[in-house]
Amino acid sequence: MSDAPVPAGAKRWPNVPACYGWLSLDRRGGWRLQGEPLTHAGLVAFLNAHYEADERGAWLVNNGPQKVFARLDYTPWVLRLETDGRISTHTGIDAGPVDALYLDEEGSALLHTARGIGLLDDRDLPRLLAECRLADDSPADDDTLMALMTGPEAERPRVRWRELPLQPIRRNEVAARFGFVPDPAPAAEP
């Protein structure tokens, strides 16, 4: 969240209502306005530059004095595996080190980075999974990954990626566990 002071021009519009239900972030890190993809480079750059979370964990874009809340198709960040091995966010910034890796029951990979939790762009998933190894350093095959995602806890294989254990997680637990609001709504009036 930004600690920058409110620009003097924004103070002229004291009661600009927040906007809900218009802006969303899809599973590949694309912005959508009322469900339609946004492709204008300048607008996408503006959204990326002004994207942040509020104190509730709701993600938004500051548009001058107006807060435009974003519905998240999964996580606040969509992450990309760069060719040099770094992880970047959908906004184009470095995500920092990865300290945990999860695989949900749908086969989606989630990485916890210095920026927070993020869904790996599905186009990078094959490369990440190809780097997954078993204890004997052999590649983790599809059956092993399926057992990790769906098998009983006592029978789950041990799989690692870059020395981090690959952990199972349930999709419906992600938002609460990592403290974000996937579909912000206005606060109820007292």
Backbone bond lengths (Angstrom), bond angles and torsions (degrees), N, CA, C in turn:
res aa  C-N    CA-C-N  psi(-1)  N-CA   C-N-CA  omega(-1)  CA-C   N-CA-C  phi
1 M - - - 1.434 - - 1.524 108.65 -
2 S 1.303 116.04 141.12 1.454 121.25 -175.42 1.522 111.11 -82.22
3 D 1.336 116.49 137.57 1.464 121.59 175.37 1.526 110.70 -100.20
4 A 1.324 117.38 9.87 1.456 121.40 -177.57 1.522 109.63 -66.33
5 P 1.326 117.37 142.02 1.463 119.54 177.70 1.526 110.72 -65.98
6 V 1.309 115.58 153.96 1.463 121.30 178.65 1.531 107.77 -70.97
7 P 1.336 117.99 127.54 1.470 120.00 179.23 1.527 110.98 -58.66
8 A 1.320 115.82 148.33 1.468 120.87 -177.23 1.522 111.84 -55.76
9 G 1.336 118.11 -38.41 1.458 120.98 179.69 1.515 112.51 -63.24
10 A 1.312 117.00 -33.34 1.468 120.67 -179.26 1.521 111.02 -71.12
11 K 1.322 117.88 -26.19 1.457 120.78 -179.28 1.531 111.46 -68.13
12 R 1.325 117.54 -18.44 1.463 120.37 178.84 1.519 111.93 -69.68
13 W 1.311 117.73 -20.13 1.456 122.19 -176.89 1.521 108.41 -115.82
14 P 1.325 118.21 75.82 1.460 120.66 -169.99 1.525 115.15 -70.08
15 N 1.313 119.10 -28.03 1.454 119.79 -172.69 1.523 112.81 -119.24
16 V 1.313 116.82 47.94 1.453 120.64 177.66 1.530 107.06 -77.15
17 P 1.329 118.10 121.43 1.468 118.82 -177.18 1.526 111.70 -71.04
18 A 1.326 114.30 149.17 1.467 119.91 175.13 1.522 108.74 -70.29
19 C 1.308 115.24 155.39 1.463 122.11 -177.89 1.526 109.46 -111.27
20 Y 1.329 115.97 127.48 1.465 122.29 179.70 1.526 109.17 -125.49
21 G 1.329 115.32 147.57 1.452 120.50 171.40 1.514 116.46 82.44
22 W 1.309 118.77 5.33 1.462 121.36 -179.45 1.515 112.46 -103.35
23 L 1.332 116.69 -40.33 1.457 122.40 -172.41 1.527 110.11 -105.53
24 S 1.339 116.44 138.40 1.467 119.88 175.63 1.520 109.94 -143.11
25 L 1.330 113.81 160.71 1.467 122.58 177.63 1.516 106.97 -117.97
26 D 1.341 117.03 120.00 1.464 119.28 -176.70 1.526 111.70 -84.80
27 R 1.304 116.35 178.30 1.472 122.92 -174.55 1.523 113.38 -69.51
28 R 1.311 117.95 -9.93 1.463 121.18 176.62 1.526 112.06 -109.29
29 G 1.332 116.82 10.83 1.456 120.32 177.61 1.509 113.71 82.33
30 G 1.323 117.00 17.36 1.456 121.00 177.81 1.524 110.82 -92.48
31 W 1.306 115.14 139.65 1.458 120.53 176.16 1.517 109.37 -82.58
32 R 1.325 115.59 143.60 1.463 121.89 177.54 1.522 108.67 -133.29
33 L 1.314 114.56 140.73 1.454 121.37 175.95 1.524 106.48 -115.46
34 Q 1.316 115.76 115.39 1.461 122.75 -173.77 1.527 111.35 48.70
35 G 1.329 115.63 43.43 1.457 121.94 176.25 1.511 115.93 85.27
36 E 1.309 117.87 -12.70 1.469 121.17 -178.80 1.526 110.42 -93.80
37 P 1.339 117.88 134.69 1.472 120.58 -179.10 1.530 111.66 -62.52
38 L 1.322 115.01 138.70 1.463 121.18 174.37 1.522 107.78 -94.87
39 T 1.313 116.57 125.59 1.457 120.48 -176.92 1.528 113.20 -121.59
40 H 1.314 117.69 -7.75 1.462 120.45 179.68 1.525 108.91 -67.46
41 A 1.331 117.43 116.14 1.464 122.46 -173.92 1.529 112.44 -55.94
42 G 1.322 117.52 -41.06 1.459 120.49 -179.40 1.521 112.39 -65.73
43 L 1.327 116.48 -41.68 1.462 120.51 179.52 1.528 110.45 -67.72
44 V 1.328 117.15 -43.09 1.470 120.70 178.10 1.530 109.97 -61.12
45 A 1.322 117.86 -42.86 1.466 121.63 178.72 1.527 110.33 -62.20
46 F 1.334 117.56 -40.77 1.465 121.35 177.93 1.527 110.37 -62.01
47 L 1.331 117.05 -47.57 1.466 121.02 -179.68 1.524 110.35 -60.93
48 N 1.325 116.64 -45.02 1.465 120.76 179.62 1.527 111.84 -61.23
49 A 1.322 116.95 -40.26 1.465 121.42 -176.61 1.523 113.16 -72.77
50 H 1.324 117.39 -23.72 1.468 120.88 -174.95 1.522 113.16 -113.56
51 Y 1.312 117.63 19.66 1.460 124.76 -177.67 1.524 109.76 -87.49
52 E 1.327 116.72 127.05 1.468 121.45 -179.53 1.520 109.70 -161.47
53 A 1.319 115.54 173.97 1.467 121.48 179.20 1.527 109.80 -107.52
54 D 1.328 115.06 149.89 1.462 118.79 172.77 1.530 109.37 -92.98
55 E 1.310 116.26 -174.74 1.463 121.01 -176.49 1.528 113.29 -66.59
56 R 1.333 118.41 -19.78 1.471 121.82 177.98 1.525 112.27 -84.08
57 G 1.337 116.58 -14.69 1.460 120.25 -173.40 1.520 111.38 92.47
58 A 1.337 116.16 14.25 1.468 121.03 174.54 1.528 107.25 -87.29
59 W 1.324 116.55 134.06 1.456 121.46 -177.47 1.518 109.79 -94.86
60 L 1.327 115.56 141.94 1.450 121.26 -172.58 1.511 111.24 -152.29
61 V 1.321 113.30 168.81 1.456 121.71 172.67 1.521 106.14 -119.71
62 N 1.331 115.85 127.69 1.459 120.25 175.90 1.522 108.27 -82.94
63 N 1.318 114.97 120.39 1.457 122.08 178.89 1.518 107.05 -115.92
64 G 1.334 115.76 81.63 1.457 119.55 -174.14 1.523 108.68 64.12
65 P 1.324 117.47 -126.38 1.462 119.37 -179.58 1.534 113.28 -81.51
66 Q 1.310 117.50 -5.74 1.461 121.02 -176.48 1.529 111.57 -99.96
67 K 1.328 114.76 139.15 1.462 121.08 174.10 1.517 107.54 -100.82
68 V 1.330 115.59 123.53 1.465 121.63 179.25 1.531 106.45 -109.31
69 F 1.330 116.15 106.26 1.459 121.28 -176.21 1.522 110.69 -78.98
70 A 1.329 115.22 142.64 1.466 121.60 -176.73 1.530 110.37 -107.90
71 R 1.321 115.40 132.37 1.458 120.90 169.98 1.518 106.48 -83.13
72 L 1.318 116.37 134.12 1.462 121.91 -176.83 1.522 109.44 -103.81
73 D 1.331 116.79 126.44 1.464 119.03 176.46 1.516 111.54 -67.34
74 Y 1.348 117.48 -22.86 1.461 119.95 174.50 1.526 109.75 -151.39
75 T 1.326 117.82 -79.85 1.468 121.77 -175.52 1.529 110.34 -117.33
76 P 1.342 117.06 166.49 1.472 119.69 179.73 1.524 113.85 -67.28
77 W 1.311 116.52 -24.93 1.456 120.50 179.73 1.519 108.98 -120.04
78 V 1.307 116.02 141.55 1.457 122.14 167.86 1.518 104.41 -112.20
79 L 1.325 115.30 127.15 1.458 121.08 -171.22 1.517 111.67 -108.80
80 R 1.310 113.72 149.78 1.458 120.32 179.49 1.518 109.10 -125.86
81 L 1.318 115.07 139.86 1.457 122.31 177.29 1.523 106.99 -91.69
82 E 1.320 115.76 109.68 1.460 120.68 -177.16 1.529 110.48 -76.34
83 T 1.324 117.04 160.37 1.466 121.24 -177.58 1.526 112.25 -62.16
84 D 1.334 117.50 -25.94 1.469 119.91 179.00 1.532 112.07 -88.92
85 G 1.347 117.37 5.69 1.462 121.50 177.18 1.510 114.84 95.01
86 R 1.339 117.85 -13.73 1.463 120.29 177.45 1.527 110.12 -68.45
87 I 1.312 115.27 162.13 1.454 122.08 175.11 1.530 107.31 -112.66
88 S 1.329 116.44 129.30 1.469 120.28 177.07 1.520 108.96 -120.75
89 T 1.330 115.43 161.41 1.459 121.34 179.27 1.523 110.39 -92.97
90 H 1.321 115.77 168.08 1.467 120.53 177.59 1.525 111.43 -63.40
91 T 1.336 117.48 -17.80 1.461 120.71 178.41 1.527 111.83 -87.04
92 G 1.344 116.77 -2.37 1.452 120.58 176.06 1.517 115.04 91.61
93 I 1.337 118.25 6.89 1.456 119.75 179.52 1.522 110.17 -101.71
94 D 1.313 115.88 158.39 1.460 121.80 178.67 1.523 109.02 -67.74
95 A 1.324 116.88 132.51 1.460 121.15 -178.53 1.523 112.38 -82.00
96 G 1.321 117.51 -13.23 1.452 120.32 -177.99 1.520 111.09 83.45
97 P 1.326 116.09 -174.69 1.458 119.65 -176.92 1.530 112.35 -65.55
98 V 1.320 114.46 148.79 1.467 121.74 175.90 1.522 106.98 -93.68
99 D 1.346 117.23 128.24 1.460 119.46 178.22 1.524 113.39 -113.05
100 A 1.342 117.58 -5.79 1.468 120.81 176.33 1.518 108.95 -158.78
101 L 1.333 115.34 149.07 1.456 122.41 -179.83 1.523 108.14 -134.19
102 Y 1.338 115.64 133.81 1.464 121.95 -177.12 1.523 109.36 -127.98
103 L 1.327 114.64 153.83 1.456 122.09 173.56 1.520 106.37 -129.09
104 D 1.344 116.71 122.36 1.464 118.61 -178.74 1.525 110.71 -88.12
105 E 1.317 115.97 177.56 1.462 121.58 -175.70 1.520 113.04 -68.52
106 E 1.332 117.99 -12.65 1.462 122.18 177.19 1.519 112.02 -95.16
107 G 1.340 117.03 -2.94 1.456 120.98 -179.09 1.521 113.63 88.88
108 S 1.320 117.68 12.51 1.466 121.33 176.98 1.526 109.37 -84.39
109 A 1.326 116.32 139.42 1.467 121.74 177.91 1.523 109.10 -98.22
110 L 1.323 114.88 133.77 1.456 122.10 176.86 1.519 108.06 -121.79
111 L 1.323 115.84 134.88 1.452 121.15 179.97 1.514 108.85 -118.34
112 H 1.320 115.99 134.54 1.458 119.66 173.45 1.518 106.74 -97.65
113 T 1.313 115.67 118.20 1.465 121.84 -176.07 1.518 109.45 -118.12
114 A 1.316 116.14 -177.67 1.459 121.37 175.96 1.532 111.09 -59.55
115 R 1.331 118.75 -26.13 1.467 122.80 179.07 1.526 112.87 -84.13
116 G 1.332 116.96 -18.16 1.459 121.48 -176.98 1.517 110.42 125.99
117 I 1.324 115.49 -164.53 1.466 120.44 -176.41 1.527 110.34 -81.61
118 G 1.317 115.32 140.31 1.454 119.80 178.44 1.517 111.56 -146.52
119 L 1.309 114.95 147.92 1.460 122.91 175.07 1.521 108.04 -84.71
120 L 1.323 116.76 131.35 1.461 119.64 175.37 1.523 108.47 -73.33
121 D 1.309 116.83 130.93 1.464 121.99 175.25 1.528 107.91 -52.49
122 D 1.326 117.07 129.59 1.469 120.62 -175.30 1.524 113.10 -60.18
123 R 1.314 118.18 -22.21 1.463 120.50 177.73 1.528 111.94 -69.63
124 D 1.340 116.87 -19.25 1.461 121.47 178.52 1.526 112.52 -99.13
125 L 1.321 116.87 -6.45 1.465 121.05 -176.68 1.532 113.25 -60.69
126 P 1.339 120.50 -45.06 1.474 118.64 179.79 1.535 112.80 -57.14
127 R 1.328 116.59 -38.78 1.472 119.79 -179.05 1.523 110.96 -68.40
128 L 1.339 116.99 -41.66 1.459 120.06 177.87 1.529 110.60 -63.68
129 L 1.332 117.29 -46.59 1.463 120.46 -178.63 1.530 111.71 -64.73
130 A 1.324 117.12 -32.02 1.466 120.28 177.75 1.528 111.63 -66.03
131 E 1.335 116.33 -22.80 1.467 120.83 178.55 1.524 112.48 -87.13
132 C 1.325 118.48 -6.20 1.467 121.92 -178.83 1.524 110.29 -75.19
133 R 1.324 115.11 136.76 1.459 121.65 -175.44 1.523 111.04 -130.28
134 L 1.337 114.10 154.20 1.458 122.03 173.68 1.532 108.66 -89.87
135 A 1.320 116.32 177.45 1.465 120.87 -177.78 1.527 112.31 -58.72
136 D 1.342 117.82 -33.15 1.472 121.16 -179.95 1.530 112.82 -86.43
137 D 1.334 116.56 10.42 1.469 125.74 179.19 1.527 113.75 72.58
138 S 1.316 117.62 10.12 1.465 120.05 174.39 1.527 108.82 -79.89
139 P 1.327 116.89 153.77 1.470 119.51 -179.41 1.528 111.58 -63.94
140 A 1.315 116.06 144.85 1.466 121.47 175.26 1.528 107.30 -80.12
141 D 1.324 117.23 120.10 1.465 120.28 -179.24 1.534 110.63 -88.17
142 D 1.329 115.65 177.01 1.465 121.02 -176.96 1.523 112.18 -59.43
143 D 1.325 117.75 -40.78 1.467 120.80 -179.55 1.531 110.97 -63.66
144 T 1.312 116.39 -39.75 1.463 120.82 178.87 1.524 110.38 -64.88
145 L 1.327 116.45 -44.42 1.466 119.76 179.64 1.521 111.10 -65.97
146 M 1.330 118.11 -37.45 1.461 121.55 176.96 1.526 110.21 -63.56
147 A 1.322 117.13 -41.99 1.467 120.83 178.34 1.527 110.91 -63.51
148 L 1.323 116.99 -36.37 1.462 120.59 177.60 1.527 110.67 -65.40
149 M 1.337 116.45 -41.56 1.472 120.98 -176.89 1.519 112.49 -71.75
150 T 1.324 117.47 -37.49 1.468 119.35 -168.08 1.520 114.82 -123.20
151 G 1.313 118.66 -12.46 1.454 120.61 -174.63 1.512 113.56 -75.10
152 P 1.349 115.75 162.74 1.459 120.00 175.63 1.527 110.35 -61.42
153 E 1.314 116.61 147.87 1.455 121.47 -173.86 1.531 112.45 -54.69
154 A 1.315 117.53 -42.33 1.463 121.12 -177.57 1.526 112.70 -65.96
155 E 1.330 116.88 -21.21 1.466 120.29 -176.43 1.529 113.55 -107.12
156 R 1.315 117.79 4.34 1.461 120.19 -178.21 1.521 111.22 -68.95
157 P 1.320 116.29 132.28 1.472 118.74 177.65 1.531 110.87 -71.68
158 R 1.314 114.73 157.13 1.472 120.10 176.08 1.528 107.33 -92.95
159 V 1.324 114.20 119.36 1.463 121.28 -178.90 1.524 106.69 -126.86
160 R 1.330 116.46 142.25 1.466 119.67 178.49 1.528 109.88 -131.45
161 W 1.324 113.28 155.50 1.468 123.00 174.49 1.517 105.96 -133.75
162 R 1.317 116.47 121.00 1.469 121.33 -178.70 1.533 111.31 48.48
163 E 1.276 116.45 43.93 1.472 124.95 177.97 1.530 113.98 73.07
164 L 1.330 118.48 1.95 1.464 121.13 174.95 1.520 109.68 -96.87
165 P 1.337 117.80 137.35 1.463 118.57 176.47 1.528 110.43 -69.71
166 L 1.312 115.73 138.49 1.462 121.87 174.62 1.527 106.06 -84.86
167 Q 1.338 115.75 119.42 1.455 121.15 -173.58 1.523 110.46 -111.35
168 P 1.327 117.87 141.66 1.463 119.32 175.17 1.526 110.15 -76.92
169 I 1.321 115.50 151.03 1.467 121.27 175.97 1.525 107.56 -150.41
170 R 1.310 116.60 149.22 1.462 121.51 176.79 1.522 108.12 -92.95
171 R 1.312 116.10 133.27 1.460 120.37 -177.98 1.531 112.00 -55.17
172 N 1.334 116.82 -40.92 1.465 119.47 -176.08 1.532 113.09 -70.68
173 E 1.318 118.38 -4.36 1.463 122.38 178.35 1.531 113.34 -101.40
174 V 1.312 116.99 -11.32 1.470 121.26 -169.51 1.534 112.37 -64.14
175 A 1.321 118.48 -50.05 1.473 120.65 -175.85 1.527 111.53 -60.44
176 A 1.318 116.89 -47.58 1.471 119.51 -179.03 1.532 110.93 -66.53
177 R 1.304 116.56 -41.62 1.462 119.82 -177.71 1.525 112.49 -64.01
178 F 1.338 116.63 -36.47 1.461 119.96 -176.28 1.530 113.12 -106.23
179 G 1.325 117.26 7.57 1.460 121.75 168.45 1.507 116.73 68.82
180 F 1.331 117.88 45.63 1.460 119.29 174.42 1.522 110.04 -130.67
181 V 1.321 115.13 158.85 1.463 122.88 -178.95 1.527 107.74 -104.08
182 P 1.348 118.20 110.14 1.467 119.07 -176.00 1.525 115.05 -72.71
183 D 1.323 117.78 -26.07 1.472 120.24 -178.65 1.529 108.62 -140.09
184 P 1.335 116.64 81.53 1.475 119.90 -175.73 1.534 111.97 -61.70
185 A 1.309 113.39 145.82 1.459 121.59 176.14 1.516 107.45 -133.62
186 P 1.329 117.16 157.92 1.456 118.92 178.34 1.535 110.83 -61.08
187 A 1.317 115.81 146.27 1.464 119.68 176.52 1.521 108.69 -66.45
188 A 1.306 115.65 144.11 1.465 120.67 179.73 1.519 109.90 -66.09
189 E 1.314 115.82 139.18 1.468 121.28 177.92 1.518 109.33 -75.37
190 P 1.343 118.97 138.54 1.471 120.96 179.44 1.524 111.95 -71.33
